[in-house]
């Protein structure tokens, strides 16, 4: 029970922190942490299939795609 409350606090705190930060890369990393926390929460709610999907797509592929896009934008900024 307490573990669920701690994870919920991490998710809420991380979401607010990602919204308020000025650094885009930091916001992307925090988004990945919130998504990974969400997959742990699904696991605690005894939904392992949803947890695996959230871990793979939500925190894995989506975060990697955001970081790749961020790096491409930084490269274009440097060219100008």
C-alpha positions as CSV (number, residue, x, y, z in Angstrom):
1,X,0.0,0.0,0.0
2,X,2.7,2.4,0.9
3,X,4.7,1.6,-2.2
4,X,1.7,2.6,-4.3
5,X,1.5,6.0,-2.5
6,X,5.2,6.6,-3.0
7,X,5.0,5.8,-6.7
8,X,1.9,8.0,-7.1
9,X,3.8,10.8,-5.4
10,X,6.8,10.3,-7.7
11,X,4.4,10.5,-10.7
12,X,2.7,13.6,-9.6
13,X,5.9,15.4,-8.5
14,X,7.6,14.4,-11.8
15,X,4.7,15.5,-13.9
16,X,4.7,19.0,-12.3
17,X,8.5,19.2,-12.5
18,X,8.5,18.3,-16.2
19,X,5.9,21.0,-16.9
20,X,7.8,23.7,-14.9
21,X,11.4,23.0,-16.1
22,X,12.9,25.2,-18.8
23,X,15.3,22.5,-20.0
24,X,13.7,20.4,-22.7
25,X,16.1,17.5,-22.3
26,X,15.5,17.3,-18.6
27,X,11.7,17.3,-19.2
28,X,12.1,14.4,-21.6
29,X,14.1,12.4,-19.1
30,X,11.5,13.2,-16.3
31,X,8.7,12.1,-18.7
32,X,10.5,8.7,-19.1
33,X,10.7,8.4,-15.3
34,X,7.0,9.1,-14.9
35,X,6.2,6.6,-17.6
36,X,8.3,4.0,-15.9
37,X,6.6,4.7,-12.6
38,X,3.3,4.3,-14.4
39,X,4.3,0.8,-15.5
40,X,5.3,-0.1,-12.0
41,X,1.9,1.1,-10.8
42,X,0.2,-1.1,-13.3
43,X,2.3,-4.0,-12.0
44,X,1.1,-3.3,-8.5
45,X,-2.5,-3.3,-9.7
46,X,-1.9,-6.8,-11.0
47,X,-2.0,-5.9,-14.7
48,X,1.3,-7.3,-16.0
49,X,0.3,-7.2,-19.6
50,X,-0.4,-3.4,-19.4
51,X,2.7,-2.9,-17.4
52,X,4.9,-4.6,-20.0
53,X,3.3,-2.6,-22.8
54,X,3.7,0.7,-20.9
55,X,7.3,-0.1,-20.1
56,X,8.2,-1.0,-23.7
57,X,6.3,1.6,-25.5
58,X,5.7,4.4,-23.0
59,X,9.0,4.6,-21.3
60,X,11.2,2.9,-23.9
61,X,10.3,3.7,-27.4
62,X,8.6,7.0,-26.8
63,X,11.4,8.4,-24.7
64,X,14.0,7.2,-27.2
65,X,12.0,8.9,-30.0
66,X,11.8,12.1,-28.1
67,X,15.5,12.1,-27.3
68,X,16.3,11.3,-31.0
69,X,14.1,14.2,-32.1
70,X,15.7,16.6,-29.6
71,X,19.2,15.7,-30.8
72,X,18.1,16.3,-34.4
73,X,16.7,19.7,-33.4
74,X,20.0,20.6,-31.6
75,X,22.0,19.6,-34.7
76,X,19.9,21.9,-36.9
77,X,20.2,24.7,-34.4
78,X,24.0,24.4,-34.5
79,X,24.0,24.5,-38.4
80,X,22.3,27.9,-38.3
